[in-house]
């Protein structure tokens, strides 16, 4: 069909596929399995609307633009009365924000504990070689920008821009826009600031990609390396290397030939995060992470901080604030005070403690090194740091959620918990800001979990002594 061919050339493959599906559904409901449609008439559209329930009325809304384009291009097969009818229709869109409004623990926004656990597991995964660099960067970009998989799929190395001013370094990632009427592939880029840590990780990935391409095709002109996708389809590149010439490689690199498909990007981030086994304090199992859920999380956190729908729409790269209103109309707040009882109840579910409990200091990695001791604010020992490199984190607060930390059985963990709970209450009293007061909640659960482990270990030792 000529109109679908026009859509395939002008718009994305996914949008063309959706339009073909909506047209197929319209044809099926209009002729009820009889002969093929020859002309689309106004009565057919009226009848089609009548069979759509509230939840699926947006089907006709999607088809409306398609049919109007059909008329504008002058293709045969559509009645002249259809455009006026379409203009007169007032159609409701699809039901928006159900997972957000119900705070669904499986598909809605991640809780603060889940979100922090995801970030920590990603950092640990890369540090301990459980994630390769491109997987690490992919997770970071979804977590920090909330962009759609198609947008990250479209990224090229040249989209990262850095600026240095003395010791200060800033990074901006020009992310291609995907949704927009008549928008062509990579026609419009939207500057998005990223932290120096994320910018440096992206820069490392760009260098790794360029080195790999040069190892496959050493004759590649250096001025074309910036056109290499940030997430390349290496299988397609490897298969094409025998056919490379300086002319063909330019054409392939400048267009989308070697980009991973959107579905591959989505699958990869889901597979990687599933392998992290990130616990949820709400379900008792592992959380399922997918791109849309991370977008919902970023928007929900922004709404909780008081940002309006226009700002949230900008964060999500929406063309208007229609969808963003879902977040500002339903702002979930954690108004419960975290006290010692709640901390001990939730600690086993949160699984925030990442280290290993040791009976005595001498049993720890670096146990014989006095400089590895982790002390409380009063100077009492709490455990041992098993990390041999430099660490600028604030001890002992950051230690309880670190995989290198080895708390002692007789460590002053209760003192740390009491200090954290007291500080939480003080911050809440001063600021009346639950987000600010809850900044150390995950550490509170980690300390409570260590106290539980110590109690269990002491009971185990007593049992062994009685048996012995």
Buried (B, 14 or more C-beta within 10 A) or exposed (E): EEBBEBBBEEBBEEBBEBBBEBBEBBBEBBEEEEEEBEEBBBEBBEEBBEEBEEEEBBBBBBBBEBBBBBBEEEEEEBBEEBBEBBEEEEBEEEEBBEBBBEEBBEBBBBBBBBBBBBBBBBBBBBBEEBBBBBBBBBBBBBBBBBBBBBBBBBBBBBBBEBEEEEEEEBBBBBBBBBEEEEBEEBEEBEEBEBEEEBBBBBBEBBEBBBEBBEEBBEEBEEEBBBBBBBBBBBEEBEEBEEEBEEEEBBEBBEEBBBBBBBEBBBBBBBEBBBEBEBBBBBEEEBBBBBBEBBBBBBBBBBBBEEBBBBBBBBBBBBEEBEBBBBBBEBEBEBEEEBEBEBBBEBBBBBBBBBBBBBBEBEBBBBBEEEEBBBBBEEEEBBBBBBBEEEEEEEBBBBBBBBBBBBBBBEBBBBBBBEBBBEBBBEBBEEEEEBBEBBBBBBBBBBBBBBBBBBEEBEEEEEEEEEEE
